Structures are given as structure tokens and as C-alpha cells.
Amino acid sequence: MWLSRLIVTAGLLLLSACSGFEIKSLGQALYEQDAVIEVLETGGRTGQLYSRQLRSRLQHDNASATHSVSTKLDGSSSSTLSVRGSASDLKKKTMTASIVLVDLATGEVVLSDSLSANATLGTVSAQFAQTRSDRHADERLAMLLADRVAARLHLFFSQTSS
């Protein structure tokens, strides 16, 4: 009985100690560093998904942009493993995002970087399934790259402000 009260009391103390902890969005954190980033649209279906995901990570309401980021997405794929006696293979897809961050006040390029992500996917003999699997891998990679680019931009502004 006394042990359960001790555990409950310790839990309440731990919860009350964390009450000052505030979780901010990435866009809010950048805004506090006087950086609001405008995401320029990237073409194609994967580009749309990428741009939307990146915008959702970097958005801050009612603020005018101080920087703009443009991205070029490149994808490639290669077969990595074939299983003998089976109609299935594994395919490796790689997508690379080349980003350019421009300071809108000066027009100067302040960051030029390239990030990549890989996905392994299984292929089957059905053409429709292969096409759908490739498209799904491209969509997953685009969204993963958007998250990585957002983290890279946050790292850039964290390093320049300190």
C-alpha cells in the first residue's frame, strides 16, 4: 500500500517537473531565429508531395518570407537481388534532393546542399504491381527527403545563429 502511494507521488513529482517544457514546431523555431522560409514548388507528383510535406514542416502563420528554398529531385533505381527459381526481385531506389537556399533580402545563395534517401522494394511479375510499388516508393522517398531537408535547414539556421 505504501509502495503504491510512493510510486504515484514520484510520478506526480516527475510530471510537475516537466510542466515548463514546450514543444514547438520547426516553423516556430525558425521564426524565433528571424528565418521564415518560402518553399518553391517542385514539379511532378513526387515534387508536389515533397513540397507539401516541406511546407507543413516549415510553415509559420502570418509571417513574410526571409529566405526561399528551391529543390531538384532526382531518382534512380537498380536491381539488387534476384532469387533463383522465383519470379521476384528486390529493387533499390535512390532519390536525391539538391537544395538551394536563397536570402531574399540580398539575393545571395546561403546554402547549397544535396541529401539522399534509399528504399528497397520487392517486385513481382505483375506489371501493375511493379508500377504501383515504384510509385509508392517514390512517394515515401519524397516525404522522407522533405523531413530531412527541413532538419538540414533547421541545423543550418541553428549553426549560423550561434
C-alpha positions in Angstrom: 0.0 0.0 0.0 2.7 2.5 1.0 4.7 1.4 -2.1 1.9 2.3 -4.5 1.5 5.7 -2.8 5.2 6.3 -3.2 5.1 5.4 -6.8 2.1 7.7 -7.5 3.8 10.5 -5.6 7.0 10.1 -7.5 5.1 10.1 -10.8 3.2 13.3 -9.9 6.5 15.0 -9.0 8.0 13.9 -12.3 5.0 15.2 -14.3 5.1 18.5 -12.4 8.8 18.9 -13.1 8.1 18.8 -16.8 5.4 21.3 -16.9 7.6 24.1 -18.2 8.6 22.0 -21.2 7.3 23.4 -24.5 7.3 21.6 -27.8 7.5 24.0 -30.8 7.0 23.3 -34.5 10.0 23.7 -36.7 8.5 26.7 -38.4 8.0 28.4 -35.0 11.6 27.7 -34.0 12.9 29.2 -37.3 10.6 32.2 -36.9 12.2 32.9 -33.5 15.6 32.9 -35.2 14.2 35.5 -37.7 14.0 33.0 -40.5 10.8 32.3 -42.5 11.3 30.0 -45.4 9.3 30.0 -48.6 9.2 26.7 -50.4 9.2 26.9 -54.2 7.1 24.3 -55.9 8.9 21.2 -57.3 7.4 19.7 -60.5 5.7 16.3 -60.8 3.7 14.2 -58.5 6.6 13.4 -56.1 7.6 17.1 -56.3 4.1 18.1 -55.1 4.2 15.6 -52.2 7.7 16.8 -51.3 6.8 20.5 -51.4 3.6 20.0 -49.4 5.5 18.0 -46.7 8.3 20.5 -46.5 5.8 23.4 -46.3 4.0 21.7 -43.5 7.3 21.3 -41.6 8.5 24.9 -42.1 5.2 26.9 -42.1 4.6 29.8 -39.8 1.4 31.8 -40.0 1.3 35.5 -40.8 5.0 36.0 -41.5 6.7 37.2 -44.6 9.5 35.0 -46.0 13.1 35.9 -45.4 14.5 33.0 -47.4 13.4 30.8 -50.2 14.4 27.2 -50.9 14.2 25.5 -54.3 14.8 21.8 -54.8 15.6 19.5 -57.6 14.6 15.8 -57.1 16.4 13.1 -59.0 15.6 9.4 -58.7 17.3 6.2 -59.8 16.7 2.5 -59.3 18.7 -0.7 -59.7 18.1 -4.4 -59.2 20.0 -5.6 -56.2 19.0 -9.2 -55.7 17.3 -11.9 -57.7 16.1 -15.1 -56.1 16.8 -18.2 -58.2 13.6 -20.1 -59.2 11.3 -17.2 -58.2 9.7 -14.5 -60.1 10.5 -11.8 -57.5 13.4 -9.4 -57.3 14.5 -6.7 -54.9 14.9 -3.3 -56.3 16.8 -0.4 -54.7 15.6 3.1 -55.4 17.5 6.2 -54.5 16.2 9.7 -54.6 18.4 12.8 -54.2 17.2 16.3 -53.3 19.5 19.1 -54.4 18.5 22.2 -52.4 19.4 25.9 -52.8 18.6 28.3 -50.0 18.5 32.0 -51.0 18.4 35.0 -48.7 15.6 37.1 -50.2 17.0 40.4 -48.8 20.3 40.1 -50.6 19.6 37.5 -53.3 22.6 35.6 -52.1 22.8 31.8 -52.1 23.4 31.0 -48.4 23.2 27.2 -48.6 23.6 24.7 -51.4 23.4 21.1 -50.4 22.4 17.6 -51.5 20.6 14.9 -49.5 19.6 11.4 -50.5 17.4 8.6 -49.3 17.1 4.9 -50.3 14.3 2.4 -50.3 14.3 -1.3 -51.1 11.2 -2.7 -52.6 10.1 -6.1 -53.8 9.0 -6.6 -57.4 6.6 -9.2 -58.7 5.7 -10.5 -62.1 2.5 -8.4 -62.5 3.2 -5.2 -64.3 0.5 -3.2 -62.4 2.0 -4.3 -59.0 5.5 -3.2 -60.2 4.3 0.2 -61.3 2.3 0.7 -58.1 5.3 -0.4 -55.9 7.6 2.0 -57.8 5.2 4.9 -57.3 4.7 4.1 -53.6 8.5 4.0 -53.1 8.9 7.4 -54.9 6.2 8.9 -52.7 7.7 7.6 -49.5 11.2 8.8 -50.5 9.9 12.3 -51.4 8.2 12.7 -48.0 11.3 11.3 -46.2 13.5 13.7 -48.1 11.3 16.6 -47.2 11.7 15.8 -43.5 15.5 15.5 -43.9 15.6 18.8 -45.8 13.6 20.5 -43.0 16.0 19.1 -40.4 19.0 20.3 -42.5 17.6 23.8 -42.8 17.0 23.9 -39.1 20.6 22.8 -38.5 21.8 25.5 -40.8 20.0 28.3 -39.0 20.9 26.8 -35.6 24.6 26.9 -36.6 24.5 30.4 -38.1 22.7 32.0 -35.1 25.2 30.7 -32.5 
